[in-house]
Amino acid sequence: MQQKTAKDDSALRQAVEITHVFNAEAARVFEAWTNPEQLVQWYAPDGCSIRFKTIDVREGGSFHSCIHSTVHGDCWCKGHYLEITAPRQLVFTLVVTNENGEDITAEAAGMAPDWPVMTTVTVTFEPLGNKTRILLRQTVPAALAQKTGALPSWILMFNRLKQLL
């Protein structure tokens, strides 16, 4: 797994970028990102679980989820699916919320106060024969994502996805 940063053209700041190659075809990897039954099996770091209060995986659809940690408690977020181009690309937003789906500040959620109100996650799926390279990009400064644990959490989730596939 590689970690690198690149200029965010719109905000002119560092952004998280992670690449990883999975030993599965693009359609299968893409489905793991868009099938709610598969998402609950891997879309949370080790020692955590995720549940979806709502999920509607389609362009214009949305979700409201909670990642539960026995150490840190509940972390609620919601988002909207901006682009779903099977099996090539998935783009969605992430906003910190409370259990009722109301937007709250990162600080109110127990997160770093400088965490952005909203981030956008773009996942690109590149077929490599029977394998798939994904590039995940999240519009949050890489240094902040490292400091808060968001970046290591993505890597842990990738490891869980690898086991699922």
N, C-alpha and C positions, 0 to 999 in steps of 0.2 A: 504494500500500500504506500502511496506517495502522498505527501501533503505539500502544497505549494500555495503561494498567494499570487494574485494578479490584480491589476488596477480595475476598480469598478468604474466603468465609463461614466455612469450617471452621477455617482456621488464622489468620484475621484478619491477613493479610499481603498484600502486593502480588503479583500474578500476571501472567504474560505473556499478552497478548491481541494477536492480529494478525488483521486482516481483509484480504481480497483478493477481487477479482472476476475470475473466469476466463471467457473467451469460449468456454464450452462448457456443455452442459446438465448438470444435477446428476447424473444417472445416470452420465455419462461421467467426471465429476470424481471421483465416489464410487468408481467402478471403479479409477481410477488409484491410489487409496489402499488398495484391498483386493485387487488382482490382483498377486501376487508378480512376474510377468513385467514389469509396468509399474513396480512399486516400485523394482526394481533400476536402472531407467533415470533416476530423478530423486530418490530419497530419500537424498541425500547432497549436501553443499555442493560448489560448484565445486572442481575439483582433487582431489576425493575419490571413492571408489567404495564401494558397499555390497554385502555378500553376506550371505545368510541361511544359517546352519547348519541352522536349522529354522524353518518358518513354517506355521501352521495358522490361517488367517483365518476364524474363526467365533467366536460368543460362547462364552467359556470356553476358546478356543484360545490359543495362545501363539506367541512367536517368540524366536529368539536370533540376533542379527545383529552384524556387525562393519563399522564405517565405517573405511576405510583412507585415511590421508592420507600423502602422500610426505614431508610436513614433520613431522607429529605422530605418525605411526605408527598403530597400531590402537586403536580404541575399541569395546569390546564392550559390549553391553547385551542385556537380555531384557525381555519384557513379556507381559502378558496382555490379551486383548481382553475388555473388560467389557461393551460394548454395540455391536452392529452393527445399525443400523436403516436399511436401504437405502431411498432414497438421501439420508437426512436427517441421520444422526449416527453418529459413530464415536468410541468411548471406549476408550483403552488405557493401560496403565501402562508406565513405563520405569524399569529398575533397572540400575545399573552392575554389570558382571560381568567375570569373566576369560573366557578362551577356552573353559573347561570349563563355563561357565554358573553358576559359583559367585558369589554376591553378594560384592562387595568395596567398600571405601570409595572415595569419589570421589578422595581423596588418593592411594590406592594405584594408581589408574588414571591419575594425572598430572593430575587435575582440581582445581578449587578445593576446599579442604577443607570449606567450608561448603555444598557442593552437597548437596541432599537425597538421602537413601538411595533414595527412590522418588518419582517424579512421575507425575501423571496428565495425559494429553493428551485433550482433548475437541475434536473437529472437527465443527462444525455446517455443513451444506450448505443454503443458501437459494436456491431457484430464482428467477431473475429473467428470465423468458422463456427465450431461448436462452443465457443466461449464468447463472453461479452465483456467489453470494457465499459465501465460507467464513469462519467465525470459528474460529480456533484459540486454545485456552486451555490453558496448561500451568501446573501448580501449582508454580511456582518463582518466587521474587521477581524482578521484572523487572530490577531493578538488577544482580542477580547474573547473570541470563541475558545481559544486555548486556556485563558485565565479562568473562564467560567465553567469549563468542562464540556461545553457544547461540542467542540471539535473532537476530543477523545470519545464522546458519546456516539458520534457518527461512526467512528471506527469500530467501536464495540458492536454497534448495530449491524455494520457490514459483516462482522464475524458471525453474528447470529444468522444473518441472511445466507451466508456461505454454507452454514450447517443445514439450513432448511432446504437449500437447492441440492 
